[in-house]
Amino acid sequence: MQATADQSAANRMEAWLVAYPDVSGWLFDNCESNDFAASLAISLQKYGSLTDNQVSAVRRKLVPGVAAVAISVHEIEMKFAVARGNLVKQPRIRLDTFKFTAVIKGANAGGIYVTDTTEKDDDGKAKYLGKVLGGKFLPTRECSDDQKSRILAAAADPTAAAIAYGQRTGNCSICGLELTAEESIQRIIGPICASRWGML
């Protein structure tokens, strides 16, 4: 039965590659050096296709200056809602080079702050790039177009982005701990974290 499902996904992927040569070409050229491309390649292998939002994100990279197409942040909002429902006190997740952190108090409570862990602000903290709030990503002026595209891509498919992070770093994208247990290594996310965030 599994072999049949795998073959079906492979057939879908073959048809998708033919239909989207520009997107598939960019993926093949960049999947080994770009976390965004790697996460999309994982999704493509798993499902046999990419979503319209993911295709749009890639095409914005192919054609600089094209007007941005809205990408849904619904998936990452749902993952944070699941984590809060499972009593995770301070939900946070690492995707690509970014950290998404739940806002617990204040005017932005219920939102998600986004910082870049590879860049520091004047205080030496991870650089703040914006927030996910009310179904939108609201970037700061310092958030580059590339960062925005990668943030939106990670938000559109957080599970694939979490797997890509684990493959790149060897650490769980949720708790940040090294993946050492065999089940964790195979899943690329710790089983407890995966359960709490609905990523099983």
BAFI-3210 file (N, C-alpha, C; in Angstrom, 3 decimals, decimal comma, padded with zeros to 6 digits):
// residues 200
n [1|2|3|4|5|6|7|8|9|10|11|12|13|14|15|16|17|18|19|20|21|22|23|24|25|26|27|28|29|30|31|32|33|34|35|36|37|38|39|40|41|42|43|44|45|46|47|48|49|50|51|52|53|54|55|56|57|58|59|60|61|62|63|64|65|66|67|68|69|70|71|72|73|74|75|76|77|78|79|80|81|82|83|84|85|86|87|88|89|90|91|92|93|94|95|96|97|98|99|100|101|102|103|104|105|106|107|108|109|110|111|112|113|114|115|116|117|118|119|120|121|122|123|124|125|126|127|128|129|130|131|132|133|134|135|136|137|138|139|140|141|142|143|144|145|146|147|148|149|150|151|152|153|154|155|156|157|158|159|160|161|162|163|164|165|166|167|168|169|170|171|172|173|174|175|176|177|178|179|180|181|182|183|184|185|186|187|188|189|190|191|192|193|194|195|196|197|198|199|200]
n.u [000,835|001,949|003,929|002,364|001,268|003,610|004,433|002,341|002,701|005,160|004,475|002,768|004,598|006,328|004,652|004,123|006,664|007,047|005,042|005,821|008,473|010,203|010,101|010,834|013,408|014,734|014,573|016,141|018,599|019,192|018,660|020,610|022,025|020,339|018,029|015,293|014,750|015,443|013,491|011,202|011,794|011,639|008,900|007,895|008,815|007,438|004,661|004,300|003,804|003,790|002,274|000,119|000,879|003,546|004,708|004,358|006,053|008,578|008,653|008,719|011,321|012,580|011,908|012,824|011,330|008,704|005,354|004,428|002,816|000,179|000,866|-000,389|-000,435|-001,678|-001,107|001,127|000,047|-001,917|-000,309|000,885|-001,415|-002,179|000,013|-000,306|-002,769|-001,963|-000,759|001,819|004,011|005,545|005,431|007,670|009,530|012,081|012,773|014,203|016,487|015,269|013,539|010,434|008,261|005,794|003,608|002,772|001,725|000,461|-000,123|000,149|-000,555|-001,183|-000,144|002,780|006,131|008,899|012,259|015,642|018,056|020,631|021,453|022,227|020,847|021,380|021,630|022,700|020,961|018,923|017,922|014,967|012,347|009,677|006,137|003,685|000,363|-003,115|-003,643|-001,760|001,620|003,568|006,039|009,101|010,801|013,393|013,403|014,401|013,557|014,231|014,380|011,720|010,379|011,382|010,522|007,732|007,471|008,319|006,347|004,125|004,420|005,180|005,899|007,462|009,515|010,509|011,535|013,537|015,198|016,033|017,442|019,527|020,848|020,937|019,558|016,520|013,908|012,109|012,558|015,249|017,203|019,807|019,325|019,241|018,103|016,999|014,401|013,889|015,876|015,108|012,618|013,273|012,354|011,892|009,922|008,147|007,999|006,970|004,456|003,244|003,043|001,506|002,725|003,034]
n.v [-001,205|001,223|001,461|001,934|004,443|005,974|005,775|007,082|009,707|010,192|010,137|012,344|014,351|014,217|015,090|017,631|018,843|019,077|020,871|023,165|024,346|026,552|027,053|024,555|024,354|026,398|025,383|023,011|024,141|025,498|024,066|022,851|024,860|026,742|027,340|027,840|026,876|024,220|023,418|023,573|021,651|019,353|019,348|019,037|016,463|014,991|015,514|015,663|017,969|021,609|024,243|026,952|029,318|028,770|028,436|031,039|032,430|031,498|032,389|035,131|035,444|034,768|036,782|039,796|042,642|042,132|042,563|041,846|038,834|037,919|035,774|033,198|033,258|031,534|028,832|028,864|030,332|028,551|026,429|027,628|028,079|025,447|024,696|026,446|025,501|023,051|023,732|024,840|027,035|029,277|029,566|028,982|028,825|027,736|028,548|028,313|030,923|032,203|033,150|032,461|033,791|033,533|036,147|036,998|038,918|042,342|044,887|043,492|040,907|037,510|037,622|036,948|037,367|037,991|037,281|037,598|035,267|035,387|037,949|040,887|043,392|046,794|046,343|043,880|041,785|039,298|040,343|042,192|041,679|041,940|041,144|038,547|038,974|039,133|037,629|038,451|039,162|041,607|043,474|045,066|048,150|047,469|044,898|042,923|042,315|039,708|038,468|038,792|037,224|034,671|034,417|034,409|032,120|030,132|030,470|029,688|026,948|025,547|023,017|021,680|023,568|023,352|020,768|021,089|022,842|021,198|019,238|020,745|021,785|019,789|019,986|020,159|022,094|023,269|022,998|023,369|021,570|019,109|016,551|013,362|010,880|007,934|007,941|010,689|011,583|010,352|011,532|014,185|016,098|016,449|013,945|014,651|017,429|017,581|016,447|018,286|020,497|019,703|018,430|015,800]
n.w [000,000|000,828|-001,099|-003,361|-002,721|-002,606|-005,275|-006,512|-005,556|-006,727|-009,438|-009,549|-008,927|-011,127|-013,183|-012,220|-012,299|-015,023|-015,638|-014,296|-015,095|-014,654|-011,894|-010,821|-011,868|-010,489|-007,889|-008,047|-008,610|-006,281|-003,919|-002,321|-001,126|-000,052|002,444|002,157|-000,440|000,043|001,907|000,336|-001,579|-000,051|000,574|-002,013|-002,713|-000,828|-001,222|-003,944|-005,302|-005,236|-003,282|-004,431|-003,190|-002,477|-005,007|-005,989|-004,262|-005,036|-007,689|-007,348|-006,604|-008,937|-010,711|-010,177|-008,662|-009,304|-008,327|-005,000|-004,065|-002,011|000,668|002,585|006,144|007,678|008,341|010,119|012,186|013,005|013,965|016,190|017,672|018,236|019,832|022,027|022,892|023,818|026,097|025,993|027,378|026,480|023,406|020,741|017,708|015,476|012,228|009,074|009,119|011,119|014,166|015,455|017,747|020,218|021,222|024,376|026,168|026,333|023,762|021,393|021,941|021,268|018,803|016,730|017,094|014,906|014,494|013,259|013,609|012,746|012,576|014,454|016,642|017,834|020,515|020,685|020,425|018,717|015,528|015,133|012,892|012,327|012,685|012,965|012,741|013,103|010,792|008,946|007,813|009,158|008,221|009,389|008,508|008,144|007,290|004,727|001,217|000,512|003,039|003,835|001,907|002,561|005,205|004,852|003,283|005,083|007,018|005,571|005,280|007,855|008,912|006,942|006,815|009,406|009,371|007,434|008,811|010,937|009,519|008,510|010,791|012,743|015,050|017,004|015,740|017,381|020,272|020,232|020,982|020,488|018,101|019,045|019,764|018,047|016,912|016,887|015,143|012,768|012,384|012,362|013,981|017,449|019,089|021,212|021,013|018,403|018,787|020,546|018,922|016,797|014,627|013,874]
ca.u [000,000|002,866|004,582|001,396|001,194|004,876|004,426|001,380|003,361|006,212|003,810|002,303|005,763|006,819|003,742|004,293|007,943|006,839|004,151|006,465|009,914|010,961|010,177|011,620|014,798|015,289|014,712|017,282|019,828|019,432|018,226|021,723|022,640|019,312|017,061|013,964|014,662|015,491|012,193|010,248|012,138|011,091|007,443|007,650|009,017|006,418|003,286|004,247|003,548|003,864|001,062|000,173|001,648|004,961|005,105|004,446|007,246|009,737|008,640|009,145|012,787|013,027|011,650|012,901|010,474|007,303|004,558|004,299|001,541|-000,059|001,047|-001,123|000,292|-002,640|-000,516|001,944|-000,875|-002,553|000,669|001,002|-002,668|-002,085|000,983|-000,944|-003,800|-001,271|-000,187|003,200|003,954|006,111|005,673|008,649|010,028|013,136|012,538|015,205|017,381|014,391|012,846|009,060|007,983|004,448|003,469|001,844|001,088|000,580|-001,011|000,282|-000,832|-001,798|000,664|004,038|007,279|009,872|013,611|016,648|019,085|021,971|021,741|022,059|020,525|022,374|021,750|023,268|019,890|018,506|017,281|013,514|011,979|008,254|005,243|002,506|-000,761|-004,354|-003,634|-000,795|002,967|003,801|007,499|009,695|011,482|014,700|013,210|014,658|012,620|014,616|013,946|010,260|009,985|011,716|009,622|006,406|007,544|008,356|005,032|003,144|004,599|006,108|006,397|008,575|010,607|011,082|012,335|014,733|016,060|016,624|018,415|020,682|021,557|020,996|018,813|015,069|013,572|011,193|013,232|016,634|018,132|020,372|018,541|020,104|017,322|016,786|013,102|014,025|016,707|014,310|011,519|013,933|011,775|011,677|008,536|007,325|007,759|006,097|003,112|002,718|002,821|000,686|003,562|003,246]
ca.v [000,000|002,348|001,568|002,556|005,857|006,589|005,858|008,118|010,993|010,337|010,475|013,734|015,218|014,239|015,953|018,995|019,353|019,441|022,029|024,337|024,199|027,664|026,866|023,352|024,653|027,182|024,474|022,118|024,934|026,135|023,286|022,466|026,027|027,678|026,651|027,984|025,909|022,871|023,097|023,336|020,372|018,319|019,338|018,498|015,016|014,374|015,668|015,577|019,291|022,726|025,057|028,181|030,301|028,428|028,750|032,493|032,866|031,216|033,234|036,474|035,410|034,656|038,033|040,914|043,787|041,753|042,888|040,727|038,126|037,586|034,386|032,996|032,906|030,736|027,593|029,085|030,742|027,328|025,681|028,301|027,835|024,079|024,703|027,086|024,577|021,969|024,349|025,300|028,340|030,324|028,934|029,560|027,838|028,217|028,168|028,985|031,576|033,056|032,619|032,923|033,724|033,977|037,320|036,587|040,066|043,629|045,239|042,508|039,568|036,643|037,701|036,192|038,186|037,309|037,835|036,882|034,845|035,600|039,379|041,473|044,813|047,589|045,795|042,538|040,788|038,916|041,491|042,122|041,919|042,167|040,285|037,937|039,423|039,350|036,967|039,067|039,439|043,041|043,608|046,355|048,753|046,829|043,543|042,951|041,543|038,300|037,990|038,714|036,049|033,461|034,357|034,010|030,723|029,309|030,564|028,974|025,506|025,448|021,660|021,461|024,453|022,791|019,614|021,614|023,382|020,060|018,600|021,635|022,052|018,637|020,318|020,303|023,485|023,771|023,154|023,734|020,553|018,226|015,353|012,214|009,637|007,439|008,419|012,114|011,738|009,956|012,486|015,481|016,917|015,614|013,466|015,413|018,738|017,371|016,217|019,525|021,478|019,143|018,144|014,361]
ca.w [000,000|000,895|-002,398|-004,260|-002,359|-003,020|-006,731|-006,863|-005,300|-007,740|-010,695|-009,429|-008,972|-012,511|-013,945|-011,714|-012,799|-016,431|-015,683|-013,679|-015,334|-014,083|-010,445|-010,529|-012,169|-009,368|-006,741|-008,260|-008,581|-004,993|-002,750|-001,466|-000,492|000,383|003,310|001,572|-001,532|000,628|002,512|-000,749|-002,200|000,836|000,341|-003,350|-002,665|000,027|-001,714|-005,390|-005,883|-004,305|-003,241|-005,224|-002,430|-002,589|-006,383|-006,089|-003,523|-005,882|-008,885|-006,962|-006,608|-010,327|-011,432|-009,232|-008,924|-009,488|-007,143|-004,072|-003,995|-000,607|001,069|003,830|007,371|008,443|008,850|011,317|013,253|013,494|014,762|017,483|018,402|018,747|020,930|023,190|023,358|024,523|027,303|025,850|028,038|025,625|022,105|019,811|016,758|014,591|010,839|008,262|010,084|011,916|015,331|015,601|019,185|020,569|022,082|025,425|026,820|025,681|022,648|020,314|022,474|020,268|017,605|016,695|016,708|014,050|014,553|012,477|014,563|012,174|012,623|015,778|016,710|018,565|021,872|020,608|020,374|017,372|014,884|014,978|011,498|012,157|013,457|012,366|013,557|012,364|009,496|008,036|008,296|009,122|008,326|009,704|007,363|007,996|006,763|003,281|000,399|000,627|004,357|003,830|001,118|003,312|006,363|004,371|002,847|006,295|007,660|004,749|005,470|008,984|009,138|006,008|007,210|010,627|008,956|006,772|009,870|011,639|008,635|008,352|012,048|013,641|016,268|016,883|015,454|018,404|021,571|019,984|021,455|019,481|017,823|019,313|019,753|016,693|016,425|016,616|013,950|011,612|012,229|012,259|015,044|018,619|019,104|022,163|020,378|017,248|019,291|021,117|017,866|015,734|013,459|013,753]
c.u [000,870|003,557|003,667|001,298|002,449|004,923|003,485|001,989|004,431|005,613|003,320|003,479|006,300|005,968|003,919|005,583|007,831|006,025|004,818|007,985|010,742|011,163|011,046|013,098|015,467|015,506|015,958|018,611|020,192|019,175|019,374|022,323|021,634|018,249|015,636|013,763|014,644|014,146|011,138|010,526|011,595|009,578|007,104|007,783|007,900|005,029|003,162|003,961|003,796|002,552|001,232|001,012|003,147|005,495|005,288|005,706|008,505|009,779|008,989|010,676|013,333|012,909|011,660|011,963|009,024|006,538|004,342|002,891|001,347|000,122|000,402|-000,193|-000,593|-001,981|000,306|001,077|-001,564|-001,593|000,838|-000,263|-002,679|-001,147|000,379|-002,020|-003,227|-000,440|001,313|003,218|004,440|006,439|006,686|009,162|011,058|012,888|013,467|016,213|016,576|013,866|011,476|008,667|006,603|004,506|002,377|001,067|001,221|-000,348|-000,974|000,037|-001,623|-001,053|001,935|005,139|008,251|011,214|014,537|017,809|020,498|022,367|021,446|021,660|021,591|022,594|022,318|022,230|019,568|017,651|015,785|013,129|010,493|007,433|004,145|001,335|-001,975|-004,354|-002,659|000,598|003,223|005,296|007,914|010,351|012,821|014,603|013,366|013,613|012,930|014,161|012,431|009,783|010,227|010,843|008,245|006,394|007,553|006,999|003,973|003,227|005,595|006,656|007,585|009,775|011,288|011,965|013,629|015,712|016,775|017,679|019,686|021,513|021,772|020,277|017,320|014,740|012,713|011,905|014,701|017,655|018,623|019,510|019,456|019,351|017,018|015,474|013,183|014,813|015,903|013,214|012,046|013,324|011,577|010,214|007,626|006,987|006,778|004,651|002,483|002,363|001,992|001,462|003,857|002,947]
c.v [001,255|002,572|002,251|004,047|006,593|006,779|006,951|009,499|011,248|010,735|011,924|014,690|015,336|015,172|017,413|019,614|019,811|020,731|023,305|024,270|025,312|027,474|025,663|023,583|025,428|026,290|023,609|022,876|025,394|025,277|022,888|023,640|026,997|026,924|026,703|026,960|024,483|022,472|022,825|022,013|019,209|018,202|018,708|016,987|014,328|014,377|015,567|016,893|020,347|023,489|026,296|029,243|030,040|028,734|030,254|033,019|032,642|032,172|034,685|036,551|035,387|035,977|039,191|042,043|043,439|042,028|041,648|040,147|037,676|036,098|034,216|032,641|032,038|029,511|027,826|029,571|029,518|026,518|026,310|028,102|026,429|024,031|025,334|026,182|023,401|022,491|024,605|026,749|029,478|029,732|029,698|028,450|028,497|027,659|028,992|029,614|032,422|032,340|033,287|032,717|034,286|035,203|037,011|037,761|041,315|043,800|044,212|041,071|038,751|036,671|036,871|037,137|037,350|038,027|036,989|036,554|035,052|037,073|039,909|042,941|045,527|047,075|044,375|041,428|040,452|040,029|041,255|042,530|042,165|041,194|039,711|038,282|039,646|038,763|037,555|039,080|040,915|043,284|044,993|046,911|048,062|045,399|043,589|042,128|040,046|037,723|037,831|037,477|034,763|033,304|033,859|032,553|029,787|029,306|029,781|027,465|025,268|024,051|021,366|022,315|023,945|021,591|020,075|022,176|022,251|019,363|019,440|021,730|020,832|018,869|020,398|021,779|024,101|024,018|023,537|022,693|019,674|016,976|014,137|010,889|009,233|007,953|009,894|012,356|011,407|010,981|013,892|016,508|015,985|015,203|014,229|016,776|018,600|017,195|017,509|020,558|020,933|018,883|016,660|013,907]
c.w [000,000|-000,444|-003,401|-004,005|-002,806|-004,533|-007,202|-006,681|-006,350|-009,091|-010,690|-009,570|-010,400|-013,358|-013,521|-012,258|-014,248|-016,524|-015,174|-013,863|-014,710|-012,583|-010,104|-010,825|-011,050|-008,145|-006,879|-008,161|-007,175|-003,758|-001,819|-000,711|000,115|001,178|002,752|000,465|-001,002|001,218|001,444|-001,451|-001,372|000,631|-000,996|-003,375|-001,884|-000,619|-003,238|-006,086|-004,814|-004,341|-004,120|-004,521|-002,546|-003,979|-006,546|-005,416|-004,357|-007,070|-008,572|-006,923|-008,039|-011,073|-010,433|-009,649|-009,181|-008,205|-006,293|-004,121|-002,553|-000,369|002,437|004,985|008,263|009,076|010,100|012,472|013,850|014,364|016,135|018,321|019,001|019,939|022,181|023,772|024,124|025,687|027,212|026,342|027,152|024,260|021,265|018,912|015,853|013,193|009,964|009,227|011,071|013,159|015,404|017,069|019,476|021,474|023,099|026,009|025,963|024,491|021,534|020,783|021,455|018,949|017,737|016,236|015,875|014,148|013,686|013,404|014,035|012,181|014,014|015,676|017,543|019,982|021,876|020,583|018,918|016,768|014,662|013,565|011,288|012,977|012,575|013,277|012,663|010,972|008,495|008,668|008,089|009,312|008,799|008,441|007,103|007,463|005,240|002,528|000,493|001,953|004,393|003,072|001,896|004,551|005,937|003,923|004,050|006,981|006,900|004,937|006,609|009,224|008,225|006,394|008,476|010,311|008,296|007,796|010,597|010,810|008,520|009,627|012,922|014,949|015,982|016,700|016,555|019,735|021,418|020,401|020,308|019,332|017,985|019,292|018,319|016,106|016,052|015,343|012,701|011,326|011,934|013,209|016,234|018,725|020,065|021,571|019,217|017,684|019,797|020,053|016,705|014,471|013,301|012,341]
res [m|q|a|t|a|d|q|s|a|a|n|r|m|e|a|w|l|v|a|y|p|d|v|s|g|w|l|f|d|n|c|e|s|n|d|f|a|a|s|l|a|i|s|l|q|k|y|g|s|l|t|d|n|q|v|s|a|v|r|r|k|l|v|p|g|v|a|a|v|a|i|s|v|h|e|i|e|m|k|f|a|v|a|r|g|n|l|v|k|q|p|r|i|r|l|d|t|f|k|f|t|a|v|i|k|g|a|n|a|g|g|i|y|v|t|d|t|t|e|k|d|d|d|g|k|a|k|y|l|g|k|v|l|g|g|k|f|l|p|t|r|e|c|s|d|d|q|k|s|r|i|l|a|a|a|a|d|p|t|a|a|a|i|a|y|g|q|r|t|g|n|c|s|i|c|g|l|e|l|t|a|e|e|s|i|q|r|i|i|g|p|i|c|a|s|r|w|g|m|l]
***
